[in-house]
Amino acid sequence: MRIPAVRERVAITGLPGSFLVMAVDRDRQVADLLPTIGDRVLEEDVPFASILPMLDIRGRHNSQGD
């Protein structure tokens, strides 16, 4: 499973827009994400499995083969 990096721009499965990774909890496998536009309410405890690198939503393959 891919672990997002702090300050990485990502997407969340099922939600529109892009988000910045603000914090990562490797033990619980969740991250806190801040929307880059809109109301800017922090999305807390988002499971790693729901977080996609921005390259993935553009139809390209990521470099880790996930």
N, C-alpha and C positions, 0 to 999 in steps of 0.2 A: 504494500500500500504506500502511496506517495504521501510524504509529509510536506505540507506547505511551509514556506519561509516567511518570516516576519517582513512586512513591507512589499510582499509579492501581490500583484493584482490577479484576482481569481474570480470565478463565477461559482454560484451555488446551484446545484441541480434543482430545477423547478421554480427558480426565482429569476426575474429579469434584472439586467444591469450587471455592473462589475463591483467588486469589493476589494478592500485592502486588508491583508492579514495583519491584525494588531497584536495578537498573542497566540501562542501554540502550547498546548498541554499534551506532550507525547505520551504520558502515562495513561491519560483518559482518552487519547486519540480524538481530541476536539480542538477547535480554534475559535477565536473571537474575530469577527469580520466587520469592517466599517464600510457602508455603501459609499461609492465615489460621488454619487449625486443623490438628490432627493432629501429626505428628512434626516439622513445621517444618524439613524438609530443603530446602535451596535447590535449585531447579531451574535449572541453568545452561545458557546458550546455547540458549534456546528460540527458534526462528525466529519472526519477526514474523507470518508467515502462519498460525501455529498459535495466536496470541494473539487472544482475542476480548474486546471491552469487555463488562462485565457487562450492559449494556442489551441486547446482541445475544442473550444466552442467555435473556433473559426474553421474547423474541418481539417486541421493538420494533426499529425501524430506527435505526441510528446517524445522527448529523447529517452525516457526511461522505459518505454514499451508497455506502459500500463493500459 
